[in-house]
Amino acid sequence: MRQFTAVVNPTAGGSTGAATLLRLARLLREAGAGLETEYSHSLAHAQDLARTAGERGRIVLAVGGDGIAGGIGGALSGTGTVLGLVPAGRGNDFARALRLPAEPEALAEILLHAEPRPVDTIEVESAVHPRTVVLGSVYAGVDAEANRHANNARLLRGAASYYAGGLRAVTSWRPVDYRVTVDGAEHTHRGYTVVAANSPYYGSGRLIAPDARVDDGLLDIVLIREAPRRLFFALMNELRTGAHVLRPEVRVLRGRELRIEAARPVPYGADGEVEATLPVTLRVRPADLPVLYRPHPPTRRGSRHFTGHHPPVPG
């Protein structure tokens, strides 16, 4: 029977991580699984706990939101340790990309019986972070500023905090000149943001890259160019469905390695955490991390939306 070590962010989702795990733990133990619980006091501590558990041959459960999921997933990347996600945070976007259920009974069934499947990760390199690995996405521009506001929100939670943060960020944002190099090909871009997506979702369920897949060995790179603010607000609303990719102001590339530079200091974030300022270099690490989930049948990519160097990957 499987042996789990749960690493819990006690403050995730308004301190719901521990409560979520309690309900799940009973189901796992009743099924005969072993479960240890470790509480982290920082992301670095959570990563250390996860590595230690992995070295003991245990399946690591990341209990919390995208920050702890990405941090632990990055720490375990390339080690062969199996990761399970227990979504209990503000955004839960990587868990959403894997279509993990919120109900404890359905999630326990996956953790107990699903076969580990490899997913890609993103290696992040900058002057501040010589090497970091994350799971979901890296975003440079107004959305990083919006995420900073959302992380500091006290009264709002979930999608509401991201939407309010986005409104606040857009009102003061000035478009910036970017240089985006994808697999050696340089693209100039003036606008609001550049997002490198391994997962389709960010910002608490916003469908930034509808065709991104966690297991295709590629990043979907979404560029939103300069536009009137009223149009940008319309684009924000369309992120709920992914319809924004049909607009001429949005360009999507695809590649394995990406460097983002800007003409002025621009913040970038990764998996719900605002990290530093540009420039940053990103590389996909294919099939880098085994995760417990059950993929749904893939769908064929909408190839007419993409202008990168790699053809659409068939479903």
TARA-V953985 format. One record per helix or strand of 2 or more residues. SS is the DSSP state (a for helix, b for strand). FROM is the first residue (numbers start at 1). TO is the last residue. Records with the same first field share a line. If there is no record, write none. Layout:
# TARA-V953985
SS = FROM-TO + FROM-TO
This chain:
# TARA-V953985
b = 3-9 + 34-40 + 59-64 + 83-87 + 116-125 + 132-134 + 137-141 + 176-182 + 185-197 + 219-225 + 250-255 + 257-262 + 267-270 + 273-277 + 280-292
a = 12-15 + 17-30 + 43-55 + 66-76 + 93-97 + 104-113 + 142-151 + 158-172 + 229-238 + 243-246 + 303-305
